Amino acid sequence: MTMQQVLYVLEVASVLSVSRAARRLYISQSALSQQIRRLEQELGYPLFSRTAHGIRLTAEGENFCAEAAPVADGWRALCRRTAHGKAPEPIRLRLGVGSRVYSNHLFREVLSYFEADPRTEVTFVTEAGRDVLEALQSGALDLALDRLPSGDETAKEGRFFSCELIRERQCVLMTRDDPRASLSAISFGDLQGGVMISGLEDSAEDRTLKDLCRKYRITLNRIFRSDGIETNMRLVRDGMGVVLGPQSFADYFGVAAVPLVPETWVALRFLCLKSSLRRPEITGFRDYLLDICRKREAEKTAL
């Protein structure tokens, strides 16, 4: 038995996933599985039971981990005392955070992940109107949690990885005393000649609005623009116009939401370059968020 094998077992036990533990340990899944099998052979009993739904600790595994945990803590303390002041190089991430992260109350979960990983120095980039894909391509961002602009074909060129986290129906957001706030639905045609609120000229949000106006042949009377979601939603609350957004925005910013017809859906997505998937700190974070969002969806379905 080696100390490394003990640490490997404790890591797998903490996340109950060999693949996720491998990414956090910066080794291959096959190498981690092999080390655990060797230890189980030496011990003469299995530490984990494998099922179609994943893995779990056996009774012997629980006892092993209970006894091994203080030993591992002592080992880590010894390593720190003998490191002669050398600190490992930090992992730096620039994470783009879209407004849907806040309105869906996901930011606290994001913070919890990085609080538990002191190796990572994360910079949150939240400027509105940012072209997410361009920022990823240029290296200004390592990854992003944002929506994908409608009609943006660059995501289909094979350079980007995208997976859906939270899917929401698009609504027309308006002040709560707007006469239309009581409607069960509103069409794009109903926006004809109205006042819309959008991001800065040629921003991703602005391009999305222009695409929709072309598609549905809508001529607007006026557009108010801002580079901040807080300002946009203040304009909505003051009755200066309407904005397209999800139901979660209405709840979060205190406005009314009327669903669009025909139904239009936009998803909060995990976005990065495909080449970035070689970085375990990125794939580990992706899997963490997917787990949280799947659990939320399962809880919502069960209600």
PyMOL commands that set and color helices and strands:
alter all, ss='L'
color gray80, all
select helices_A, chain A and resi 3-15+18-25+29-43+59-81+99-103+107-115+132-138+153-156+179-182+188-191+204-216+229-237+247-253+274-278+280-302
alter helices_A, ss='H'
color red, helices_A
select strands_A, chain A and resi 48-51+54-57+91-97+120-125+143-146+160-174+186-187+195-198+222-225+243-246+256-261+265-273
alter strands_A, ss='S'
color yellow, strands_A
deselect
rebuild
show_as cartoon
